[in-house]
Amino acid sequence: MSSKAKKEDKENSQIEIADAAEKDSSAQTKPEQEDQALGQAEKVSEPAEPSTEEPEGVEQELPPPTPEELNELREQAAKAAEYYDRLQRQVAEADNLRKRLAKEKQDAIRYANEALIENLLPTMDSFEMAITATRDSGANNIESLKTGIEMVYTQLKRTLEEAGVTEIDAVGQAFDPSQHEAMSRKQTDEADEGTVLEQTRKGYRLRDRLLRAASVVVAAPVGEEEEDTEE
């Protein structure tokens, strides 16, 4: 046999030995892989042990209250009921007070002039008496009417004064636009310019408030054209 043929036979035998070794190693590896797979399957199939830890967010059940706690809760409930009853009573009283004050205000506005009218009733009586006297007195009816009118005027003036009404005496006073209303100007050398000469209609004040300005004639210097200011 030549050296070349020997060389080829040696290479072929080495290849066969390598293939046989590879088959043996693969045969040995496959059972190991199967064992590993079986082990993993057994681990998966094994039931998980129940956890003793409670999940988050779940409240623990509270123990029942003790007799002392129950008594305290009953006392607090009784106090709360008492306070609520008091509150309802106070609300009702406040509402009644509001209604009563509103009614009293309306009555005060409606009957504000009650006292004044009551004081004017005697004046009405005097008017009726004067009218009756003029009818029954015959020839003396003029004097009776005059007496009756004077009596009525006196009573009415006294009633107004008692209510706080006073007359504005403007004659001889300097003209005051806050209390006087100039109806005309009259030339004269007997009084200073701007002095009130005559009062054509009386003015009245209710305490410090002006009810009606006095209508007056004001003095003007001689030679000035007389001016009528009446509207």
Order of alpha helices (4+ residues) and beta strands (2+ residues): alpha-alpha-alpha-alpha-beta-beta-beta-beta-beta-beta
